[in-house]
Amino acid sequence: MMTRLYFDRDSKRGISGTYNWLVDEVKELGDALNATNKEELEEEFADVIAWLASLANVTGVDLEAAAIAKYNHKCPKCGRSPCKCSL
Amino acid sequence: MMTRLYFDRDSKRGISGTYNWLVDEVKELGDALNATNKEELEEEFADVIAWLASLANVTGVDLEAAAIAKYNHKCPKCGRSPCKCSL
């Protein structure tokens, strides 16, 4: 969906510009963690995952496949589910 | 899946600690954008979405529902698909 909606704009903006937007959205999410408005918090989560998907698209990475490859129903560090690593 | 794997650890670490981890992973993703190793880049994307999911879990946000609520097959700003906003 993000490819269809935004790939043209994302590819024109490029990798660095898209990464910088992602960083800004992560900061906004951090600010929203202290907000009392749940809807605002949900919107900031939506923005971060959207910009992460945009960045994956412009770098040619399949975000879902990458996530499943590393976190495939077990912790990649300890190999357990649930994870038993120390905090 | 992230709830099953990590919710116990994530909830013990708390919202601020989990957010700080997310920020660190976003920095590592930024470094990996300059790497030539595609597999390393994919792993960093996996880590960012994993920590974003962890943060969503400890704040009680459904990440997928939040994303779909805002980006529901059209740009939330211009209402078009593909997006026609200016860059």
Backbone of each chain as nested JSON, in Angstrom:
{
  "chains": [
    {"id": "A", "residues": [
      {"number": 1, "name": "MET", "atoms": {"N": [0.826, -1.189, 0.0], "CA": [0.0, 0.0, 0.0], "C": [0.875, 1.261, 0.0]}},
      {"number": 2, "name": "MET", "atoms": {"N": [1.924, 1.264, 0.822], "CA": [2.807, 2.439, 0.868], "C": [3.523, 2.635, -0.47]}},
      {"number": 3, "name": "THR", "atoms": {"N": [3.84, 1.537, -1.133], "CA": [4.455, 1.664, -2.459], "C": [3.491, 2.362, -3.403]}},
      {"number": 4, "name": "ARG", "atoms": {"N": [2.247, 1.92, -3.411], "CA": [1.26, 2.488, -4.326], "C": [1.004, 3.956, -3.992]}},
      {"number": 5, "name": "LEU", "atoms": {"N": [0.895, 4.267, -2.714], "CA": [0.58, 5.645, -2.316], "C": [1.748, 6.605, -2.519]}},
      {"number": 6, "name": "TYR", "atoms": {"N": [2.963, 6.141, -2.203], "CA": [4.055, 7.102, -2.024], "C": [5.345, 6.821, -2.774]}},
      {"number": 7, "name": "PHE", "atoms": {"N": [5.442, 5.722, -3.521], "CA": [6.763, 5.388, -4.046], "C": [7.322, 6.478, -4.96]}},
      {"number": 8, "name": "ASP", "atoms": {"N": [6.477, 7.093, -5.779], "CA": [6.973, 8.151, -6.667], "C": [7.601, 9.29, -5.858]}},
      {"number": 9, "name": "ARG", "atoms": {"N": [6.89, 9.76, -4.864], "CA": [7.411, 10.861, -4.044], "C": [8.626, 10.406, -3.235]}},
      {"number": 10, "name": "ASP", "atoms": {"N": [8.54, 9.196, -2.675], "CA": [9.656, 8.709, -1.853], "C": [10.934, 8.578, -2.677]}},
      {"number": 11, "name": "SER", "atoms": {"N": [10.81, 8.07, -3.892], "CA": [12.008, 7.872, -4.702], "C": [12.592, 9.21, -5.154]}},
      {"number": 12, "name": "LYS", "atoms": {"N": [11.735, 10.214, -5.355], "CA": [12.257, 11.546, -5.695], "C": [12.973, 12.171, -4.495]}},
      {"number": 13, "name": "ARG", "atoms": {"N": [12.428, 11.958, -3.312], "CA": [13.045, 12.51, -2.098], "C": [14.378, 11.827, -1.806]}},
      {"number": 14, "name": "GLY", "atoms": {"N": [14.414, 10.514, -2.068], "CA": [15.661, 9.773, -1.896], "C": [15.825, 9.17, -0.513]}},
      {"number": 15, "name": "ILE", "atoms": {"N": [16.89, 8.397, -0.366], "CA": [17.113, 7.629, 0.865], "C": [17.406, 8.551, 2.055]}},
      {"number": 16, "name": "SER", "atoms": {"N": [18.331, 9.481, 1.902], "CA": [18.703, 10.338, 3.034], "C": [17.524, 11.194, 3.493]}},
      {"number": 17, "name": "GLY", "atoms": {"N": [16.821, 11.802, 2.536], "CA": [15.684, 12.649, 2.891], "C": [14.591, 11.862, 3.575]}},
      {"number": 18, "name": "THR", "atoms": {"N": [14.363, 10.644, 3.108], "CA": [13.325, 9.812, 3.712], "C": [13.738, 9.361, 5.109]}},
      {"number": 19, "name": "TYR", "atoms": {"N": [15.028, 9.04, 5.271], "CA": [15.528, 8.671, 6.612], "C": [15.361, 9.847, 7.582]}},
      {"number": 20, "name": "ASN", "atoms": {"N": [15.68, 11.046, 7.125], "CA": [15.545, 12.214, 8.005], "C": [14.097, 12.425, 8.452]}},
      {"number": 21, "name": "TRP", "atoms": {"N": [13.159, 12.175, 7.545], "CA": [11.746, 12.257, 7.91], "C": [11.402, 11.21, 8.968]}},
      {"number": 22, "name": "LEU", "atoms": {"N": [11.923, 9.999, 8.783], "CA": [11.671, 8.937, 9.762], "C": [12.166, 9.367, 11.144]}},
      {"number": 23, "name": "VAL", "atoms": {"N": [13.366, 9.934, 11.19], "CA": [13.93, 10.374, 12.474], "C": [13.03, 11.426, 13.121]}},
      {"number": 24, "name": "ASP", "atoms": {"N": [12.529, 12.366, 12.312], "CA": [11.623, 13.388, 12.851], "C": [10.343, 12.759, 13.408]}},
      {"number": 25, "name": "GLU", "atoms": {"N": [9.829, 11.763, 12.703], "CA": [8.597, 11.113, 13.162], "C": [8.83, 10.327, 14.45]}},
      {"number": 26, "name": "VAL", "atoms": {"N": [10.02, 9.752, 14.594], "CA": [10.336, 9.038, 15.838], "C": [10.4, 10.029, 17.001]}},
      {"number": 27, "name": "LYS", "atoms": {"N": [10.929, 11.223, 16.748], "CA": [10.938, 12.262, 17.795], "C": [9.511, 12.658, 18.166]}},
      {"number": 28, "name": "GLU", "atoms": {"N": [8.651, 12.814, 17.159], "CA": [7.249, 13.175, 17.44], "C": [6.55, 12.075, 18.235]}},
      {"number": 29, "name": "LEU", "atoms": {"N": [6.877, 10.83, 17.914], "CA": [6.322, 9.712, 18.687], "C": [6.784, 9.809, 20.14]}},
      {"number": 30, "name": "GLY", "atoms": {"N": [8.053, 10.144, 20.339], "CA": [8.58, 10.305, 21.698], "C": [7.818, 11.378, 22.468]}},
      {"number": 31, "name": "ASP", "atoms": {"N": [7.529, 12.498, 21.8], "CA": [6.753, 13.56, 22.456], "C": [5.346, 13.083, 22.78]}},
      {"number": 32, "name": "ALA", "atoms": {"N": [4.765, 12.309, 21.864], "CA": [3.381, 11.858, 22.045], "C": [3.247, 10.845, 23.178]}},
      {"number": 33, "name": "LEU", "atoms": {"N": [4.36, 10.201, 23.556], "CA": [4.303, 9.24, 24.666], "C": [3.893, 9.931, 25.961]}},
      {"number": 34, "name": "ASN", "atoms": {"N": [4.174, 11.231, 26.045], "CA": [3.825, 11.994, 27.245], "C": [2.46, 12.662, 27.121]}},
      {"number": 35, "name": "ALA", "atoms": {"N": [1.841, 12.53, 25.955], "CA": [0.527, 13.143, 25.762], "C": [-0.551, 12.266, 26.394]}},
      {"number": 36, "name": "THR", "atoms": {"N": [-1.672, 12.861, 26.684], "CA": [-2.76, 12.091, 27.271], "C": [-3.745, 11.639, 26.196]}},
      {"number": 37, "name": "ASN", "atoms": {"N": [-3.526, 12.104, 24.974], "CA": [-4.455, 11.827, 23.889], "C": [-4.07, 10.527, 23.169]}},
      {"number": 38, "name": "LYS", "atoms": {"N": [-4.856, 9.485, 23.381], "CA": [-4.558, 8.179, 22.799], "C": [-4.574, 8.222, 21.273]}},
      {"number": 39, "name": "GLU", "atoms": {"N": [-5.515, 8.986, 20.722], "CA": [-5.624, 9.056, 19.271], "C": [-4.374, 9.691, 18.652]}},
      {"number": 40, "name": "GLU", "atoms": {"N": [-3.849, 10.723, 19.326], "CA": [-2.619, 11.371, 18.854], "C": [-1.461, 10.369, 18.889]}},
      {"number": 41, "name": "LEU", "atoms": {"N": [-1.392, 9.592, 19.954], "CA": [-0.33, 8.588, 20.073], "C": [-0.441, 7.557, 18.948]}},
      {"number": 42, "name": "GLU", "atoms": {"N": [-1.664, 7.096, 18.683], "CA": [-1.863, 6.121, 17.606], "C": [-1.446, 6.704, 16.256]}},
      {"number": 43, "name": "GLU", "atoms": {"N": [-1.742, 7.983, 16.042], "CA": [-1.354, 8.611, 14.77], "C": [0.161, 8.684, 14.632]}},
      {"number": 44, "name": "GLU", "atoms": {"N": [0.843, 8.921, 15.724], "CA": [2.309, 8.992, 15.645], "C": [2.915, 7.613, 15.377]}},
      {"number": 45, "name": "PHE", "atoms": {"N": [2.343, 6.573, 15.962], "CA": [2.786, 5.212, 15.624], "C": [2.562, 4.944, 14.139]}},
      {"number": 46, "name": "ALA", "atoms": {"N": [1.396, 5.355, 13.638], "CA": [1.082, 5.151, 12.218], "C": [2.116, 5.857, 11.338]}},
      {"number": 47, "name": "ASP", "atoms": {"N": [2.48, 7.081, 11.723], "CA": [3.452, 7.822, 10.92], "C": [4.817, 7.142, 10.92]}},
      {"number": 48, "name": "VAL", "atoms": {"N": [5.236, 6.648, 12.069], "CA": [6.566, 6.009, 12.118], "C": [6.59, 4.761, 11.244]}},
      {"number": 49, "name": "ILE", "atoms": {"N": [5.577, 3.914, 11.34], "CA": [5.61, 2.694, 10.531], "C": [5.448, 3.05, 9.047]}},
      {"number": 50, "name": "ALA", "atoms": {"N": [4.714, 4.118, 8.748], "CA": [4.564, 4.538, 7.353], "C": [5.914, 5.0, 6.782]}},
      {"number": 51, "name": "TRP", "atoms": {"N": [6.627, 5.822, 7.536], "CA": [7.921, 6.304, 7.032], "C": [8.965, 5.195, 7.017]}},
      {"number": 52, "name": "LEU", "atoms": {"N": [8.85, 4.267, 7.934], "CA": [9.754, 3.114, 7.894], "C": [9.502, 2.295, 6.628]}},
      {"number": 53, "name": "ALA", "atoms": {"N": [8.231, 2.127, 6.275], "CA": [7.889, 1.407, 5.038], "C": [8.365, 2.182, 3.82]}},
      {"number": 54, "name": "SER", "atoms": {"N": [8.23, 3.506, 3.849], "CA": [8.725, 4.319, 2.73], "C": [10.236, 4.14, 2.562]}},
      {"number": 55, "name": "LEU", "atoms": {"N": [10.949, 4.166, 3.667], "CA": [12.411, 4.005, 3.598], "C": [12.779, 2.613, 3.086]}},
      {"number": 56, "name": "ALA", "atoms": {"N": [12.049, 1.61, 3.539], "CA": [12.289, 0.254, 3.031], "C": [12.052, 0.216, 1.526]}},
      {"number": 57, "name": "ASN", "atoms": {"N": [10.996, 0.863, 1.084], "CA": [10.686, 0.853, -0.349], "C": [11.803, 1.492, -1.176]}},
      {"number": 58, "name": "VAL", "atoms": {"N": [12.309, 2.635, -0.733], "CA": [13.343, 3.303, -1.542], "C": [14.701, 2.6, -1.453]}},
      {"number": 59, "name": "THR", "atoms": {"N": [14.884, 1.76, -0.436], "CA": [16.137, 1.003, -0.357], "C": [15.974, -0.413, -0.923]}},
      {"number": 60, "name": "GLY", "atoms": {"N": [14.787, -0.741, -1.406], "CA": [14.582, -2.056, -2.023], "C": [14.488, -3.195, -1.03]}},
      {"number": 61, "name": "VAL", "atoms": {"N": [14.095, -2.868, 0.214], "CA": [13.961, -3.903, 1.245], "C": [12.473, -4.23, 1.431]}},
      {"number": 62, "name": "ASP", "atoms": {"N": [12.163, -5.511, 1.524], "CA": [10.805, -5.966, 1.851], "C": [10.709, -6.003, 3.375]}},
      {"number": 63, "name": "LEU", "atoms": {"N": [10.033, -4.997, 3.939], "CA": [10.024, -4.816, 5.395], "C": [9.434, -6.024, 6.122]}},
      {"number": 64, "name": "GLU", "atoms": {"N": [8.324, -6.518, 5.619], "CA": [7.676, -7.659, 6.279], "C": [8.567, -8.906, 6.217]}},
      {"number": 65, "name": "ALA", "atoms": {"N": [9.146, -9.155, 5.039], "CA": [10.02, -10.326, 4.891], "C": [11.247, -10.2, 5.787]}},
      {"number": 66, "name": "ALA", "atoms": {"N": [11.797, -8.981, 5.889], "CA": [12.971, -8.765, 6.735], "C": [12.637, -9.041, 8.196]}},
      {"number": 67, "name": "ALA", "atoms": {"N": [11.454, -8.575, 8.618], "CA": [11.045, -8.768, 10.015], "C": [10.861, -10.255, 10.32]}},
      {"number": 68, "name": "ILE", "atoms": {"N": [10.186, -10.95, 9.402], "CA": [9.92, -12.377, 9.631], "C": [11.212, -13.194, 9.548]}},
      {"number": 69, "name": "ALA", "atoms": {"N": [12.127, -12.775, 8.685], "CA": [13.395, -13.512, 8.56], "C": [14.169, -13.483, 9.871]}},
      {"number": 70, "name": "LYS", "atoms": {"N": [14.124, -12.335, 10.571], "CA": [14.908, -12.23, 11.81], "C": [14.12, -12.699, 13.036]}},
      {"number": 71, "name": "TYR", "atoms": {"N": [12.846, -12.293, 13.131], "CA": [12.029, -12.625, 14.307], "C": [10.981, -13.649, 13.908]}},
      {"number": 72, "name": "ASN", "atoms": {"N": [11.403, -14.854, 13.659], "CA": [10.498, -15.871, 13.146], "C": [9.959, -16.732, 14.291]}},
      {"number": 73, "name": "HIS", "atoms": {"N": [9.111, -16.105, 15.1], "CA": [8.453, -16.78, 16.216], "C": [9.425, -17.249, 17.286]}},
      {"number": 74, "name": "LYS", "atoms": {"N": [10.65, -16.691, 17.266], "CA": [11.557, -16.925, 18.39], "C": [12.547, -15.768, 18.459]}},
      {"number": 75, "name": "CYS", "atoms": {"N": [13.088, -15.555, 19.645], "CA": [14.07, -14.491, 19.823], "C": [15.341, -14.833, 19.037]}},
      {"number": 76, "name": "PRO", "atoms": {"N": [15.84, -13.896, 18.194], "CA": [17.048, -14.208, 17.422], "C": [18.299, -14.361, 18.288]}},
      {"number": 77, "name": "LYS", "atoms": {"N": [18.252, -13.84, 19.522], "CA": [19.433, -13.975, 20.392], "C": [19.442, -15.294, 21.16]}},
      {"number": 78, "name": "CYS", "atoms": {"N": [18.329, -15.58, 21.864], "CA": [18.33, -16.777, 22.711], "C": [17.624, -17.954, 22.054]}},
      {"number": 79, "name": "GLY", "atoms": {"N": [16.907, -17.698, 20.958], "CA": [16.237, -18.784, 20.245], "C": [14.994, -19.295, 20.94]}},
      {"number": 80, "name": "ARG", "atoms": {"N": [14.53, -18.586, 21.998], "CA": [13.385, -19.045, 22.773], "C": [12.125, -18.222, 22.492]}},
      {"number": 81, "name": "SER", "atoms": {"N": [10.964, -18.81, 22.815], "CA": [9.686, -18.09, 22.749], "C": [8.859, -18.489, 23.97]}},
      {"number": 82, "name": "PRO", "atoms": {"N": [8.607, -17.571, 24.907], "CA": [9.084, -16.19, 24.915], "C": [10.582, -16.09, 25.166]}},
      {"number": 83, "name": "CYS", "atoms": {"N": [11.124, -14.941, 24.821], "CA": [12.545, -14.661, 25.009], "C": [12.963, -14.842, 26.459]}},
      {"number": 84, "name": "LYS", "atoms": {"N": [14.147, -15.442, 26.642], "CA": [14.669, -15.635, 28.003], "C": [15.982, -14.897, 28.226]}},
      {"number": 85, "name": "CYS", "atoms": {"N": [16.291, -13.954, 27.328], "CA": [17.508, -13.152, 27.518], "C": [17.37, -12.342, 28.803]}},
      {"number": 86, "name": "SER", "atoms": {"N": [18.495, -11.964, 29.374], "CA": [18.444, -11.057, 30.519], "C": [18.115, -9.658, 30.033]}},
      {"number": 87, "name": "LEU", "atoms": {"N": [17.518, -8.85, 30.891], "CA": [17.121, -7.479, 30.499], "C": [18.345, -6.62, 30.222]}}
    ]},
    {"id": "B", "residues": [
      {"number": 1, "name": "MET", "atoms": {"N": [2.977, -11.586, 17.595], "CA": [4.205, -12.366, 17.791], "C": [5.143, -11.631, 18.753]}},
      {"number": 2, "name": "MET", "atoms": {"N": [5.28, -10.319, 18.574], "CA": [6.173, -9.572, 19.47], "C": [5.638, -9.569, 20.897]}},
      {"number": 3, "name": "THR", "atoms": {"N": [4.312, -9.567, 21.035], "CA": [3.737, -9.659, 22.374], "C": [4.144, -10.971, 23.032]}},
      {"number": 4, "name": "ARG", "atoms": {"N": [3.993, -12.049, 22.282], "CA": [4.297, -13.373, 22.835], "C": [5.789, -13.48, 23.18]}},
      {"number": 5, "name": "LEU", "atoms": {"N": [6.635, -12.984, 22.29], "CA": [8.084, -13.117, 22.487], "C": [8.608, -12.216, 23.596]}},
      {"number": 6, "name": "TYR", "atoms": {"N": [8.099, -10.975, 23.642], "CA": [8.816, -9.959, 24.423], "C": [7.992, -9.165, 25.419]}},
      {"number": 7, "name": "PHE", "atoms": {"N": [6.662, -9.399, 25.509], "CA": [5.888, -8.472, 26.334], "C": [6.357, -8.44, 27.783]}},
      {"number": 8, "name": "ASP", "atoms": {"N": [6.716, -9.583, 28.339], "CA": [7.174, -9.594, 29.732], "C": [8.394, -8.705, 29.913]}},
      {"number": 9, "name": "ARG", "atoms": {"N": [9.373, -8.876, 29.055], "CA": [10.593, -8.064, 29.172], "C": [10.292, -6.599, 28.866]}},
      {"number": 10, "name": "ASP", "atoms": {"N": [9.484, -6.364, 27.812], "CA": [9.182, -4.985, 27.428], "C": [8.465, -4.247, 28.559]}},
      {"number": 11, "name": "SER", "atoms": {"N": [7.517, -4.918, 29.201], "CA": [6.751, -4.23, 30.239], "C": [7.619, -3.971, 31.469]}},
      {"number": 12, "name": "LYS", "atoms": {"N": [8.595, -4.845, 31.725], "CA": [9.527, -4.595, 32.84], "C": [10.446, -3.415, 32.51]}},
      {"number": 13, "name": "ARG", "atoms": {"N": [10.871, -3.324, 31.263], "CA": [11.759, -2.22, 30.846], "C": [11.021, -0.891, 30.877]}},
      {"number": 14, "name": "GLY", "atoms": {"N": [9.733, -0.927, 30.483], "CA": [8.913, 0.269, 30.526], "C": [8.933, 1.076, 29.245]}},
      {"number": 15, "name": "ILE", "atoms": {"N": [8.085, 2.102, 29.223], "CA": [7.893, 2.893, 28.006], "C": [9.154, 3.681, 27.647]}},
      {"number": 16, "name": "SER", "atoms": {"N": [9.741, 4.415, 28.592], "CA": [10.907, 5.246, 28.271], "C": [12.081, 4.397, 27.822]}},
      {"number": 17, "name": "GLY", "atoms": {"N": [12.346, 3.325, 28.543], "CA": [13.47, 2.461, 28.178], "C": [13.281, 1.822, 26.814]}},
      {"number": 18, "name": "THR", "atoms": {"N": [12.069, 1.439, 26.51], "CA": [11.791, 0.821, 25.21], "C": [11.903, 1.858, 24.1]}},
      {"number": 19, "name": "TYR", "atoms": {"N": [11.423, 3.073, 24.372], "CA": [11.579, 4.149, 23.382], "C": [13.064, 4.438, 23.116]}},
      {"number": 20, "name": "ASN", "atoms": {"N": [13.863, 4.472, 24.17], "CA": [15.301, 4.729, 23.967], "C": [15.952, 3.661, 23.106]}},
      {"number": 21, "name": "TRP", "atoms": {"N": [15.553, 2.412, 23.289], "CA": [16.054, 1.332, 22.439], "C": [15.647, 1.555, 20.984]}},
      {"number": 22, "name": "LEU", "atoms": {"N": [14.392, 1.961, 20.789], "CA": [13.919, 2.228, 19.425], "C": [14.786, 3.307, 18.769]}},
      {"number": 23, "name": "VAL", "atoms": {"N": [15.062, 4.374, 19.511], "CA": [15.89, 5.457, 18.96], "C": [17.275, 4.931, 18.574]}},
      {"number": 24, "name": "ASP", "atoms": {"N": [17.858, 4.097, 19.42], "CA": [19.168, 3.522, 19.096], "C": [19.102, 2.677, 17.83]}},
      {"number": 25, "name": "GLU", "atoms": {"N": [18.033, 1.903, 17.689], "CA": [17.9, 1.049, 16.502], "C": [17.709, 1.878, 15.237]}},
      {"number": 26, "name": "VAL", "atoms": {"N": [17.02, 3.018, 15.358], "CA": [16.854, 3.904, 14.198], "C": [18.213, 4.474, 13.784]}},
      {"number": 27, "name": "LYS", "atoms": {"N": [19.053, 4.787, 14.757], "CA": [20.416, 5.252, 14.441], "C": [21.205, 4.157, 13.727]}},
      {"number": 28, "name": "GLU", "atoms": {"N": [21.098, 2.927, 14.223], "CA": [21.811, 1.816, 13.583], "C": [21.31, 1.606, 12.155]}},
      {"number": 29, "name": "LEU", "atoms": {"N": [20.011, 1.781, 11.954], "CA": [19.467, 1.681, 10.601], "C": [20.081, 2.767, 9.717]}},
      {"number": 30, "name": "GLY", "atoms": {"N": [20.209, 3.972, 10.257], "CA": [20.828, 5.059, 9.499], "C": [22.249, 4.722, 9.088]}},
      {"number": 31, "name": "ASP", "atoms": {"N": [23.017, 4.121, 10.005], "CA": [24.387, 3.716, 9.666], "C": [24.378, 2.632, 8.585]}},
      {"number": 32, "name": "ALA", "atoms": {"N": [23.431, 1.718, 8.69], "CA": [23.386, 0.59, 7.749], "C": [22.99, 1.029, 6.337]}},
      {"number": 33, "name": "LEU", "atoms": {"N": [22.364, 2.218, 6.223], "CA": [21.994, 2.708, 4.886], "C": [23.237, 2.935, 4.027]}},
      {"number": 34, "name": "ASN", "atoms": {"N": [24.363, 3.2, 4.69], "CA": [25.607, 3.415, 3.961], "C": [26.408, 2.13, 3.784]}},
      {"number": 35, "name": "ALA", "atoms": {"N": [25.935, 1.052, 4.359], "CA": [26.649, -0.223, 4.246], "C": [26.353, -0.866, 2.896]}},
      {"number": 36, "name": "THR", "atoms": {"N": [27.236, -1.711, 2.457], "CA": [27.025, -2.39, 1.182], "C": [26.361, -3.748, 1.388]}},
      {"number": 37, "name": "ASN", "atoms": {"N": [26.232, -4.135, 2.641], "CA": [25.7, -5.459, 2.965], "C": [24.175, -5.407, 3.072]}},
      {"number": 38, "name": "LYS", "atoms": {"N": [23.496, -5.979, 2.09], "CA": [22.032, -5.941, 2.054], "C": [21.43, -6.68, 3.242]}},
      {"number": 39, "name": "GLU", "atoms": {"N": [22.066, -7.79, 3.639], "CA": [21.529, -8.577, 4.742], "C": [21.573, -7.775, 6.048]}},
      {"number": 40, "name": "GLU", "atoms": {"N": [22.665, -7.027, 6.244], "CA": [22.781, -6.185, 7.438], "C": [21.682, -5.12, 7.437]}},
      {"number": 41, "name": "LEU", "atoms": {"N": [21.444, -4.533, 6.276], "CA": [20.397, -3.524, 6.163], "C": [19.026, -4.12, 6.506]}},
      {"number": 42, "name": "GLU", "atoms": {"N": [18.757, -5.31, 5.976], "CA": [17.478, -5.968, 6.261], "C": [17.33, -6.244, 7.759]}},
      {"number": 43, "name": "GLU", "atoms": {"N": [18.42, -6.647, 8.399], "CA": [18.357, -6.923, 9.843], "C": [18.058, -5.655, 10.633]}},
      {"number": 44, "name": "GLU", "atoms": {"N": [18.601, -4.528, 10.193], "CA": [18.334, -3.274, 10.908], "C": [16.886, -2.834, 10.731]}},
      {"number": 45, "name": "PHE", "atoms": {"N": [16.339, -3.032, 9.535], "CA": [14.907, -2.76, 9.353], "C": [14.084, -3.654, 10.283]}},
      {"number": 46, "name": "ALA", "atoms": {"N": [14.458, -4.934, 10.363], "CA": [13.738, -5.859, 11.236], "C": [13.777, -5.379, 12.687]}},
      {"number": 47, "name": "ASP", "atoms": {"N": [14.945, -4.903, 13.122], "CA": [15.072, -4.447, 14.509], "C": [14.202, -3.219, 14.773]}},
      {"number": 48, "name": "VAL", "atoms": {"N": [14.158, -2.295, 13.823], "CA": [13.361, -1.089, 14.049], "C": [11.88, -1.44, 14.152]}},
      {"number": 49, "name": "ILE", "atoms": {"N": [11.374, -2.263, 13.252], "CA": [9.941, -2.583, 13.33], "C": [9.654, -3.436, 14.566]}},
      {"number": 50, "name": "ALA", "atoms": {"N": [10.61, -4.252, 14.986], "CA": [10.42, -5.053, 16.197], "C": [10.32, -4.149, 17.428]}},
      {"number": 51, "name": "TRP", "atoms": {"N": [11.23, -3.179, 17.532], "CA": [11.186, -2.287, 18.696], "C": [9.985, -1.356, 18.644]}},
      {"number": 52, "name": "LEU", "atoms": {"N": [9.579, -0.975, 17.457], "CA": [8.367, -0.171, 17.324], "C": [7.158, -0.974, 17.81]}},
      {"number": 53, "name": "ALA", "atoms": {"N": [7.121, -2.246, 17.463], "CA": [6.033, -3.113, 17.93], "C": [6.093, -3.287, 19.444]}},
      {"number": 54, "name": "SER", "atoms": {"N": [7.302, -3.43, 19.988], "CA": [7.444, -3.535, 21.448], "C": [6.912, -2.292, 22.137]}},
      {"number": 55, "name": "LEU", "atoms": {"N": [7.27, -1.121, 21.591], "CA": [6.808, 0.138, 22.183], "C": [5.287, 0.248, 22.09]}},
      {"number": 56, "name": "ALA", "atoms": {"N": [4.739, -0.154, 20.951], "CA": [3.277, -0.144, 20.808], "C": [2.648, -1.055, 21.865]}},
      {"number": 57, "name": "ASN", "atoms": {"N": [3.238, -2.219, 22.075], "CA": [2.678, -3.162, 23.047], "C": [2.673, -2.578, 24.463]}},
      {"number": 58, "name": "VAL", "atoms": {"N": [3.782, -1.952, 24.852], "CA": [3.818, -1.431, 26.233], "C": [2.966, -0.175, 26.407]}},
      {"number": 59, "name": "THR", "atoms": {"N": [2.607, 0.492, 25.314], "CA": [1.727, 1.658, 25.427], "C": [0.271, 1.288, 25.141]}},
      {"number": 60, "name": "GLY", "atoms": {"N": [0.016, 0.018, 24.847], "CA": [-1.364, -0.427, 24.625], "C": [-1.931, -0.023, 23.278]}},
      {"number": 61, "name": "VAL", "atoms": {"N": [-1.037, 0.228, 22.302], "CA": [-1.493, 0.608, 20.96], "C": [-1.399, -0.604, 20.029]}},
      {"number": 62, "name": "ASP", "atoms": {"N": [-2.439, -0.805, 19.221], "CA": [-2.424, -1.833, 18.182], "C": [-1.788, -1.197, 16.942]}},
      {"number": 63, "name": "LEU", "atoms": {"N": [-0.537, -1.566, 16.692], "CA": [0.252, -0.897, 15.65], "C": [-0.389, -1.037, 14.277]}},
      {"number": 64, "name": "GLU", "atoms": {"N": [-0.817, -2.234, 13.941], "CA": [-1.412, -2.46, 12.625], "C": [-2.719, -1.67, 12.483]}},
      {"number": 65, "name": "ALA", "atoms": {"N": [-3.547, -1.721, 13.514], "CA": [-4.826, -0.985, 13.45], "C": [-4.571, 0.517, 13.344]}},
      {"number": 66, "name": "ALA", "atoms": {"N": [-3.563, 1.015, 14.067], "CA": [-3.247, 2.446, 14.018], "C": [-2.795, 2.839, 12.619]}},
      {"number": 67, "name": "ALA", "atoms": {"N": [-1.978, 1.988, 12.003], "CA": [-1.474, 2.293, 10.658], "C": [-2.614, 2.309, 9.644]}},
      {"number": 68, "name": "ILE", "atoms": {"N": [-3.484, 1.317, 9.736], "CA": [-4.589, 1.224, 8.775], "C": [-5.606, 2.34, 9.012]}},
      {"number": 69, "name": "ALA", "atoms": {"N": [-5.788, 2.733, 10.268], "CA": [-6.743, 3.809, 10.56], "C": [-6.305, 5.109, 9.895]}},
      {"number": 70, "name": "LYS", "atoms": {"N": [-4.998, 5.361, 9.864], "CA": [-4.534, 6.634, 9.293], "C": [-4.263, 6.526, 7.792]}},
      {"number": 71, "name": "TYR", "atoms": {"N": [-3.622, 5.427, 7.386], "CA": [-3.242, 5.267, 5.97], "C": [-4.113, 4.179, 5.346]}},
      {"number": 72, "name": "ASN", "atoms": {"N": [-5.363, 4.498, 5.136], "CA": [-6.296, 3.471, 4.673], "C": [-6.456, 3.554, 3.151]}},
      {"number": 73, "name": "HIS", "atoms": {"N": [-5.381, 3.174, 2.455], "CA": [-5.382, 3.137, 0.992], "C": [-5.528, 4.517, 0.354]}},
      {"number": 74, "name": "LYS", "atoms": {"N": [-5.289, 5.551, 1.143], "CA": [-5.2, 6.889, 0.559], "C": [-4.347, 7.762, 1.474]}},
      {"number": 75, "name": "CYS", "atoms": {"N": [-3.777, 8.799, 0.889], "CA": [-2.945, 9.723, 1.67], "C": [-3.826, 10.48, 2.659]}},
      {"number": 76, "name": "PRO", "atoms": {"N": [-3.477, 10.5, 3.962], "CA": [-4.318, 11.215, 4.93], "C": [-4.321, 12.728, 4.713]}},
      {"number": 77, "name": "LYS", "atoms": {"N": [-3.333, 13.253, 3.992], "CA": [-3.314, 14.708, 3.757], "C": [-4.157, 15.11, 2.544]}},
      {"number": 78, "name": "CYS", "atoms": {"N": [-3.871, 14.478, 1.392], "CA": [-4.569, 14.914, 0.176], "C": [-5.752, 14.017, -0.172]}},
      {"number": 79, "name": "GLY", "atoms": {"N": [-5.859, 12.858, 0.489], "CA": [-6.981, 11.962, 0.238], "C": [-6.878, 11.196, -1.068]}},
      {"number": 80, "name": "ARG", "atoms": {"N": [-5.709, 11.268, -1.739], "CA": [-5.561, 10.635, -3.046], "C": [-4.705, 9.374, -2.973]}},
      {"number": 81, "name": "SER", "atoms": {"N": [-4.848, 8.512, -3.974], "CA": [-3.998, 7.331, -4.138], "C": [-3.669, 7.178, -5.625]}},
      {"number": 82, "name": "PRO", "atoms": {"N": [-2.424, 7.366, -6.03], "CA": [-1.292, 7.756, -5.189], "C": [-1.397, 9.195, -4.71]}},
      {"number": 83, "name": "CYS", "atoms": {"N": [-0.643, 9.469, -3.666], "CA": [-0.582, 10.805, -3.066], "C": [-0.191, 11.852, -4.106]}},
      {"number": 84, "name": "LYS", "atoms": {"N": [-0.897, 12.999, -4.047], "CA": [-0.591, 14.111, -4.963], "C": [-0.093, 15.347, -4.207]}},
      {"number": 85, "name": "CYS", "atoms": {"N": [0.284, 15.173, -2.938], "CA": [0.836, 16.306, -2.187], "C": [2.129, 16.76, -2.861]}},
      {"number": 86, "name": "SER", "atoms": {"N": [2.494, 18.038, -2.654], "CA": [3.789, 18.501, -3.147], "C": [4.879, 17.918, -2.246]}},
      {"number": 87, "name": "LEU", "atoms": {"N": [6.073, 17.789, -2.796], "CA": [7.176, 17.179, -2.025], "C": [7.587, 18.089, -0.877]}}
    ]}
  ]
}
